[in-house]
Amino acid sequence: MRIGEVARRSGVSARMLRHYDDLGLVRPGGRTSAGYRDYTPADVTRIFHVESLRTLGLSLREVGQALDDPDFAPAALVAELKRRSAERIRTEQDLLHRLDRIDESAPDDWEQVLDTVALLAALQSPLAQRRQRAALTVDGTAVSPTALVESLLDEADLNVAGALRWAVGRSGEGVVAPLAAAVHDADVTRRRRAVLALVDTPGPEATDALIDALADPDDEVRSHAALELADRGREDPVEKLVGLVVDGIRDVDAADALALLAETDDDVDAVVACLVAPLSTVDAPARCRIAQALGDLRGTRASGALTELAADDDEMVSRTASYLLSIRELPDDGRND
């Protein structure tokens, strides 16, 4: 079979077939009387074998070794091919990631592209000082909000993290989406960093992300979200704030936040109801903390709850409640019922 016909049947160009012949990879079984290459059916089969192995990423040298060495063990080579493929995928993903961040920065010219590339490289530097300097220069450089958030979430150095939080806070609404996504990250450290950044981020979208964080299994994430939502005047965190009081997690801050939310008669009654609900199931220290939180609330229901706690079997609880009742009765206390 002449080379042209083999090329048509195999889909391998005549030029490549000649190259295979020069390498000794697929040599035609004979020659015509005119000296042209004459391929046998076995030669054509070998060509298909060569092409099949090339689709796996083998070099021509490796293809020849695989076909000609009877002792060749494919398992080791397949494992090496998998490693190479994974490395290529990582490289391409890194490139795609950088291109996404550059595209997000919406550059107007190549100078801005180069500035963004330099900034991204600096944010990924192994030197903390360089990362910090880069974070402090983002105001004058078009940069992807997602890149800033990712740098913040991965930053372990406290000084650099502070600079990055500053940069994220100055980057506008674009940071909210990646921060909101990070609230659901599997890594609790990244979730903690995300919720701290959201605390410094105004707007309804950031508030919605903080509401999502109320369901987080981590105490630190929940406490940051609940306290910030209370500062924003949201009633969503009342039960979580009561939980912080009961568990002794930033209980003083949580009690202050509950007092802030209980500004109207209706609100104070709702807060009191949430505070007294767990009294029958919690231990004495928790009851004592609940009493202290009730002491910051005005109204007859709060006073009634304190009166009941003043009769508590635990001396510390009863003394705490009695003291809080006594100062409520002072004429200049400002918390009279």
C-alpha positions in Angstrom: 0.0 0.0 0.0 1.5 3.3 -1.1 2.0 6.1 1.4 -0.7 8.3 -0.1 -3.3 5.7 0.4 -2.1 4.9 3.9 -2.4 8.6 4.7 -6.0 8.7 3.5 -7.0 5.6 5.4 -5.2 6.4 8.7 -5.7 10.2 8.8 -1.9 10.5 9.4 -0.2 12.9 7.0 2.3 11.6 4.5 4.9 13.9 6.1 4.3 12.4 9.5 4.5 8.9 8.1 7.9 9.7 6.6 8.9 11.1 10.0 7.8 7.8 11.6 9.9 5.9 9.1 13.0 8.1 9.8 12.6 7.5 13.5 12.2 3.7 13.0 8.8 3.9 14.6 6.8 2.6 11.6 8.9 1.4 8.8 7.1 0.1 5.7 7.5 -3.6 5.1 8.8 -3.2 1.6 9.5 -1.0 -1.4 8.0 -0.9 -4.8 10.1 -1.6 -7.9 10.3 2.2 -8.3 11.6 2.5 -4.7 8.4 3.9 -3.1 7.4 2.9 0.4 5.0 -0.1 0.4 3.1 -0.6 3.7 1.7 -3.9 4.7 -1.5 -4.4 6.7 0.6 -5.0 9.8 2.3 -1.7 9.2 -1.0 0.1 9.0 -2.1 -1.6 12.2 1.0 -0.4 13.9 0.3 3.1 12.7 -3.1 3.0 14.4 -1.4 1.7 17.5 1.0 4.6 17.4 -1.8 7.1 17.1 -3.8 5.5 19.9 -0.9 5.8 22.3 -0.1 9.3 21.3 -3.7 10.3 22.3 -2.6 9.3 25.9 0.1 11.9 25.8 3.1 9.6 25.2 6.0 11.0 23.4 7.1 9.2 20.2 10.1 7.7 22.1 7.7 6.4 24.7 5.4 5.0 22.0 8.3 3.1 20.4 9.3 1.8 23.8 5.8 0.6 24.6 5.4 -1.1 21.3 8.9 -2.7 20.9 9.9 -3.7 24.5 8.3 -7.0 25.4 9.1 -6.4 29.1 7.6 -2.9 29.1 5.2 -2.5 32.0 2.5 0.1 31.2 1.3 0.7 34.8 4.3 3.0 35.7 4.0 5.0 32.5 0.3 5.4 32.9 0.8 6.7 36.4 3.4 9.1 35.1 1.0 10.3 32.4 -1.6 10.9 35.0 0.8 13.0 37.0 1.7 15.0 33.9 -1.9 15.6 33.0 -2.8 16.7 36.5 0.1 19.1 36.4 -0.9 20.5 33.0 -4.5 20.9 34.3 -3.2 22.8 37.4 -1.1 25.0 35.2 -4.0 25.8 32.9 -6.3 26.4 35.8 -3.9 28.8 37.3 -3.6 30.6 34.0 -7.4 30.7 33.6 -7.7 32.0 37.2 -5.3 34.8 36.5 -7.1 35.7 33.3 -10.4 35.8 35.1 -9.0 38.2 37.7 -7.5 40.4 35.0 -10.8 40.4 33.1 -12.7 41.3 36.2 -10.5 44.3 36.7 -11.8 45.6 33.3 -8.5 47.1 32.0 -8.6 49.8 29.4 -5.2 49.3 28.0 -2.1 47.0 28.2 -0.5 49.2 30.8 -3.4 48.5 33.2 -3.1 44.8 32.3 0.6 44.9 33.3 -0.2 46.8 36.5 -2.8 44.2 37.4 -0.5 41.3 36.7 2.2 42.9 38.8 -0.2 43.5 41.7 -1.6 39.9 41.5 2.0 38.6 41.6 2.8 40.8 44.6 -0.3 39.6 46.5 0.9 36.0 46.0 4.5 36.8 47.1 6.1 34.6 49.8 7.3 37.8 51.5 4.7 39.2 53.9 6.1 42.8 53.6 5.6 42.7 49.8 2.0 41.4 50.2 1.3 44.1 52.7 2.7 46.9 50.4 0.6 45.5 47.5 -2.6 45.6 49.6 -1.9 49.2 50.5 -1.5 50.3 46.9 -4.7 48.8 45.4 -6.6 52.1 45.6 -4.7 53.4 42.6 -4.8 50.2 40.6 -7.6 48.5 38.9 -7.8 45.1 40.6 -10.3 42.3 40.8 -12.4 42.4 44.0 -12.4 38.6 43.9 -8.6 38.5 43.8 -8.5 40.8 46.9 -11.0 38.6 48.8 -9.1 35.4 47.9 -5.9 36.9 49.1 -7.6 38.0 52.4 -9.1 34.5 52.9 -5.8 32.8 52.5 -3.7 35.3 54.4 -2.2 34.1 57.7 -0.1 37.1 58.6 -2.1 39.5 60.9 -0.5 42.7 59.5 -1.1 41.7 55.9 -4.6 40.6 56.7 -5.3 44.0 58.2 -4.1 45.7 55.1 -6.1 43.4 52.9 -9.3 44.1 55.0 -8.6 47.8 54.5 -8.3 47.2 50.7 -11.4 45.0 50.6 -13.4 47.6 52.4 -12.4 50.2 49.8 -13.3 48.0 46.8 -17.0 48.6 46.6 -19.9 46.2 46.1 -17.8 43.8 44.0 -16.4 42.1 47.1 -19.7 41.1 48.5 -20.4 38.1 46.2 -17.0 36.4 46.9 -17.3 37.1 50.6 -20.9 35.7 50.6 -19.7 32.6 48.8 -16.8 32.2 51.4 -19.4 32.1 54.2 -20.2 28.6 53.0 -16.5 27.5 52.6 -15.6 24.1 54.1 -12.6 25.7 55.8 -13.7 27.4 59.0 -10.7 29.7 59.0 -11.8 31.1 55.7 -15.3 31.5 56.9 -14.1 33.4 60.0 -12.1 35.8 57.8 -15.0 36.2 55.4 -17.5 37.1 58.2 -15.0 39.6 59.7 -14.8 41.3 56.3 -18.5 41.3 55.9 -18.8 43.1 59.3 -16.9 46.0 57.7 -18.9 45.9 54.5 -22.1 47.9 54.4 -25.2 47.3 52.3 -28.1 44.9 52.1 -26.2 42.1 50.2 -23.6 42.0 53.0 -26.4 41.9 55.6 -28.0 38.9 53.8 -24.6 37.1 53.8 -24.4 37.8 57.6 -27.8 36.3 58.1 -26.6 33.2 56.3 -23.7 33.1 58.7 -26.0 32.8 61.7 -26.5 29.2 60.8 -22.8 28.4 60.8 -21.7 25.6 63.2 -18.7 27.7 64.4 -19.2 29.8 67.5 -16.9 32.5 66.3 -18.6 32.9 62.9 -22.0 33.0 64.5 -21.1 35.5 67.2 -19.5 38.0 64.7 -22.6 37.7 62.5 -25.1 38.1 65.3 -23.4 41.0 66.9 -23.0 42.9 63.7 -26.6 42.2 62.6 -27.8 43.6 66.0 -25.8 46.8 65.3 -27.6 47.0 62.0 -30.9 46.9 63.8 -31.9 43.4 62.5 -34.0 41.2 64.7 -32.8 38.0 63.0 -30.0 37.3 65.5 -32.1 37.5 68.7 -32.1 33.7 69.3 -28.4 33.4 68.4 -27.6 36.3 70.8 -29.5 34.5 73.6 -27.5 31.4 72.7 -24.3 33.3 73.1 -25.4 34.5 76.6 -26.4 30.9 77.6 -23.1 29.5 76.3 -20.9 32.2 77.7 -19.6 33.2 74.3 -19.1 37.0 74.2 -22.1 37.1 76.6 -21.5 40.7 77.7 -21.4 41.9 74.1 -24.5 39.7 73.3 -26.4 41.1 76.3 -25.6 44.7 75.1 -26.8 43.8 71.6 -30.0 42.4 73.0 -30.6 45.6 75.0 -30.0 47.6 71.8 -32.6 45.6 69.9 -35.1 45.8 72.8 -35.8 49.5 72.3 -39.6 49.4 72.1 -42.1 47.8 74.4 -43.0 45.1 71.9 -39.3 44.3 71.2 -38.4 44.1 74.8 -41.1 41.6 75.6 -39.9 39.4 72.7 -36.3 39.6 73.9 -37.3 38.7 77.5 -39.4 35.8 76.2 -36.3 34.4 74.4 -34.1 34.9 77.4 -36.3 33.1 79.9 -37.2 30.2 77.6 -34.0 28.2 78.4 -34.0 28.8 82.1 -35.4 25.5 83.1 -32.8 23.5 81.1 -29.5 25.4 81.7 -27.0 25.2 84.6 -26.5 27.9 87.3 -23.7 29.8 85.5 -26.0 30.2 82.4 -28.9 31.3 84.6 -26.6 33.9 86.2 -25.7 35.2 82.7 -29.3 35.3 81.7 -30.1 37.3 84.9 -27.3 39.8 84.0 -28.8 40.2 80.5 -32.3 40.7 81.9 -30.8 43.4 84.1 -30.2 45.5 81.0 -33.8 45.3 79.9 -36.6 47.6 81.1 -40.2 46.6 81.6 -42.4 44.6 83.9 -41.6 41.3 82.2 -37.9 41.6 82.7 -38.6 42.6 86.4 -40.8 39.6 86.8 -38.2 37.2 85.4 -35.6 38.7 87.7 -38.0 38.2 90.6 -38.3 34.5 89.8 -34.5 34.2 89.5 -34.1 35.9 92.9 -35.7 32.8 94.4 -33.4 30.5 92.5 -31.9 27.5 94.4 -28.4 28.6 93.4 -27.0 31.3 95.7 -25.0 33.1 93.0 -28.1 33.3 90.7 -30.4 34.5 93.4 -27.9 37.1 94.6 -27.2 38.4 91.1 -31.0 38.7 90.4 -31.7 40.3 93.7 -28.9 42.9 93.2 -30.2 43.7 89.7 -33.7 44.1 91.1 -32.5 46.5 93.8 -30.7 48.8 91.4 -33.8 48.9 89.1 -35.7 50.4 92.1 -33.3 53.3 92.5 -35.1 56.6 91.6 -32.2 57.9 89.5 -31.4 54.6 87.8 -33.2 55.5 84.6 -34.6 51.9 84.2 -37.7 52.2 86.3 -40.7 50.2 85.1 
